[in-house]
């Protein structure tokens, strides 16, 4: 990182150089979109393991094809409640401080149904997270295993990164946010997990990747 900084790299480029161990890293990206198409249900231990392993395998395949930066987004309105519930667990903040309107009641009800059983990151993921977020956790863990950089876009992917960081804290230097998310839940996760954005404004993965590619141009 010191060498990249001395070579004139911008801050995002210095981060990427540290992730990849290369003073002049090449940005070869893959953007992965996970979707919760149905209401997430409680997963069995084998089911959550399979979802996480699927994400790790995706990261391994990406690395084999020369990808250096993995971006993840979790989409679909059915991902909103589990993502916010995980945020409450990761930050220790009540749903009312993270969401508005009917979403608050939905998150409160989900957490109440599993009260006393959410004893760690994997149990939380299994009981309230859903398959899409579990696969996102696997991609983040796999990025660490493969020596890649990881960018989270949106609340679902940021919650997935948060669970991955609770499982493997040493992953932290490889994880960045695409931009500053507009919701209270995203702000809470960014603060508690100490996650830095690549773009200091609301932005998606494509904008963050553009910043990374320009990091060595000036």
C-alpha positions as CSV (number, residue, x, y, z in Angstrom):
1,X,0.0,0.0,0.0
2,X,2.8,2.4,0.8
3,X,4.4,1.7,-2.6
4,X,1.0,2.3,-4.4
5,X,0.6,5.6,-2.4
6,X,4.1,6.7,-3.4
7,X,3.3,5.9,-7.0
8,X,0.5,8.4,-6.9
9,X,-2.5,6.1,-6.5
10,X,-5.7,7.6,-5.2
11,X,-7.0,6.3,-1.9
12,X,-9.3,3.6,-3.5
13,X,-6.3,2.4,-5.5
14,X,-4.2,2.1,-2.4
15,X,-6.9,0.0,-0.8
16,X,-7.1,-2.3,-3.9
17,X,-3.3,-2.6,-4.0
18,X,-3.4,-3.8,-0.4
19,X,-6.1,-6.3,-1.2
20,X,-4.3,-7.8,-4.2
21,X,-0.7,-7.4,-3.1
22,X,0.1,-5.5,-6.3
23,X,1.4,-2.0,-6.6
24,X,-0.5,-1.6,-9.9
25,X,-3.5,-3.8,-9.6
26,X,-5.7,-4.7,-12.5
27,X,-9.5,-4.2,-12.0
28,X,-11.2,-7.2,-13.4
29,X,-14.6,-7.2,-11.9
30,X,-17.6,-9.4,-11.5
31,X,-20.9,-8.0,-10.2
32,X,-23.1,-10.6,-8.6
33,X,-26.8,-10.0,-8.0
34,X,-28.6,-12.2,-5.4
35,X,-32.4,-12.1,-5.2
36,X,-34.8,-13.3,-2.6
37,X,-37.8,-14.2,-4.8
38,X,-39.8,-15.7,-1.9
39,X,-40.3,-14.8,1.7
40,X,-37.2,-16.2,3.5
41,X,-37.9,-19.1,5.8
42,X,-35.8,-20.7,8.5
43,X,-33.1,-22.8,6.8
44,X,-31.7,-26.1,8.1
45,X,-28.1,-26.3,9.0
46,X,-27.3,-28.2,5.8
47,X,-29.2,-25.6,3.7
48,X,-27.4,-22.6,5.1
49,X,-24.1,-24.4,4.7
50,X,-24.9,-25.2,1.1
51,X,-25.9,-21.5,0.4
52,X,-22.7,-20.2,1.9
53,X,-20.6,-22.8,0.1
54,X,-22.3,-21.8,-3.2
55,X,-21.1,-18.3,-2.7
56,X,-17.6,-19.4,-1.8
57,X,-17.5,-21.5,-4.9
58,X,-18.6,-18.6,-7.0
59,X,-15.7,-16.6,-5.6
60,X,-13.3,-19.4,-6.4
61,X,-14.6,-19.7,-10.0
62,X,-14.3,-15.9,-10.4
63,X,-10.7,-16.0,-9.2
64,X,-9.9,-18.8,-11.6
65,X,-11.1,-16.6,-14.5
66,X,-8.8,-13.7,-13.3
67,X,-11.4,-11.6,-11.5
68,X,-9.9,-9.3,-8.9
69,X,-12.9,-7.4,-7.5
70,X,-16.2,-9.0,-6.6
71,X,-19.3,-6.8,-6.2
72,X,-22.5,-8.1,-4.6
73,X,-26.0,-6.7,-4.4
74,X,-29.0,-8.4,-2.8
75,X,-32.3,-7.3,-4.5
76,X,-36.0,-7.8,-4.1
77,X,-38.5,-6.4,-1.7
78,X,-38.5,-9.7,0.2
79,X,-34.9,-9.2,1.2
80,X,-35.7,-5.9,3.0
81,X,-37.1,-7.4,6.2
82,X,-34.3,-10.1,6.8
83,X,-31.6,-7.5,5.9
84,X,-33.0,-5.1,8.4
85,X,-33.4,-7.8,11.1
86,X,-29.7,-8.8,10.6
87,X,-28.8,-5.2,10.8
88,X,-30.5,-4.9,14.2
89,X,-28.6,-7.9,15.4
90,X,-25.3,-6.7,14.1
91,X,-25.6,-3.2,15.4
92,X,-27.6,-3.8,18.6
93,X,-30.0,-1.0,17.5
94,X,-33.8,-1.4,17.7
95,X,-35.8,-1.8,14.4
96,X,-37.4,1.6,15.0
97,X,-34.0,3.3,14.7
98,X,-33.3,1.5,11.4
99,X,-36.5,1.5,9.4
100,X,-39.8,3.3,9.0
101,X,-43.5,2.5,8.7
102,X,-44.7,-1.1,8.4
103,X,-41.2,-2.4,8.0
104,X,-40.5,-1.8,11.7
105,X,-43.4,-4.0,12.8
106,X,-42.3,-6.8,10.3
107,X,-38.7,-6.7,11.6
108,X,-39.9,-6.7,15.2
109,X,-42.2,-9.6,14.6
110,X,-39.4,-11.6,12.9
111,X,-36.9,-11.0,15.7
112,X,-39.6,-11.8,18.3
113,X,-40.4,-15.2,16.7
114,X,-36.7,-16.2,17.1
115,X,-35.9,-14.5,20.4
116,X,-33.4,-16.5,22.5
117,X,-32.2,-18.5,19.5
118,X,-30.2,-15.9,17.7
119,X,-27.0,-16.8,19.5
120,X,-24.4,-16.1,16.9
121,X,-23.8,-15.0,13.2
122,X,-24.6,-18.4,11.7
123,X,-27.7,-19.0,13.8
124,X,-28.9,-15.5,12.9
125,X,-28.2,-16.1,9.2
126,X,-30.0,-19.5,9.3
127,X,-33.1,-18.3,11.1
128,X,-33.7,-14.8,9.7
129,X,-31.4,-14.2,6.8
130,X,-32.6,-16.3,3.9
131,X,-30.8,-18.0,1.0
132,X,-29.8,-14.9,-1.0
133,X,-28.1,-13.2,1.9
134,X,-26.4,-16.5,2.9
135,X,-25.0,-16.8,-0.6
136,X,-23.7,-13.2,-0.3
137,X,-22.0,-14.2,3.0
138,X,-20.3,-17.0,1.1
139,X,-19.1,-14.7,-1.7
140,X,-17.6,-12.3,0.9
141,X,-15.9,-15.2,2.7
142,X,-14.7,-16.6,-0.6
143,X,-13.2,-13.3,-1.6
144,X,-11.1,-13.5,1.4
145,X,-10.1,-17.1,0.7
146,X,-9.1,-16.2,-2.9
147,X,-7.3,-12.9,-2.1
148,X,-9.9,-10.7,-3.9
149,X,-11.5,-7.4,-3.1
150,X,-15.2,-7.3,-2.1
151,X,-17.6,-4.4,-2.7
152,X,-21.1,-4.4,-1.1
153,X,-24.0,-2.5,-2.7
154,X,-27.1,-1.9,-0.7
155,X,-28.4,-3.0,2.7
156,X,-28.7,-6.8,1.9
157,X,-25.2,-7.1,0.7
158,X,-23.9,-4.9,3.5
159,X,-25.7,-7.1,6.1
160,X,-24.1,-10.2,4.3
161,X,-20.7,-8.6,4.6
162,X,-21.4,-7.9,8.3
163,X,-22.2,-11.6,9.0
164,X,-19.1,-12.6,7.1
165,X,-17.0,-10.2,9.2
166,X,-18.5,-11.7,12.4
167,X,-17.5,-15.1,11.2
168,X,-14.1,-14.1,9.9
169,X,-12.9,-10.7,11.3
170,X,-9.7,-10.8,9.3
171,X,-11.8,-10.2,6.2
172,X,-12.3,-6.6,7.1
173,X,-9.4,-5.0,5.1
174,X,-10.9,-6.5,1.9
175,X,-14.4,-5.1,2.3
176,X,-15.7,-1.8,1.1
177,X,-19.1,-0.3,0.4
178,X,-19.8,0.9,-3.1
179,X,-21.2,4.2,-1.8
180,X,-23.0,5.8,1.1
181,X,-26.4,4.1,1.4
182,X,-29.4,6.4,1.9
183,X,-31.1,4.5,4.7
184,X,-30.7,4.6,8.5
185,X,-30.0,0.9,8.5
186,X,-27.1,1.3,6.1
187,X,-25.7,4.2,8.0
188,X,-25.8,2.1,11.2
189,X,-24.0,-0.8,9.6
190,X,-21.4,1.5,8.1
191,X,-20.7,3.0,11.5
192,X,-20.7,-0.1,13.7
193,X,-18.8,-2.3,11.2
194,X,-16.4,0.6,10.3
195,X,-16.9,0.0,6.6
196,X,-15.6,2.7,4.3
197,X,-17.3,3.6,1.0
198,X,-15.4,3.9,-2.3
199,X,-17.7,6.8,-3.4
200,X,-18.6,9.3,-0.7
201,X,-22.2,9.7,-2.0
202,X,-25.0,7.3,-2.9
203,X,-23.5,5.1,-5.6
204,X,-23.7,1.6,-7.1
205,X,-21.0,-1.0,-7.9
206,X,-20.5,0.3,-11.4
207,X,-19.6,3.8,-10.1
208,X,-17.3,2.3,-7.5
209,X,-15.5,0.3,-10.1
210,X,-15.1,3.4,-12.3
211,X,-13.4,5.1,-9.3
212,X,-11.1,2.1,-8.9
213,X,-10.1,2.1,-12.5
214,X,-9.2,5.8,-12.4
215,X,-7.2,5.5,-9.1
216,X,-3.9,5.2,-10.9
217,X,-4.6,7.6,-13.7
218,X,-3.5,10.8,-11.9
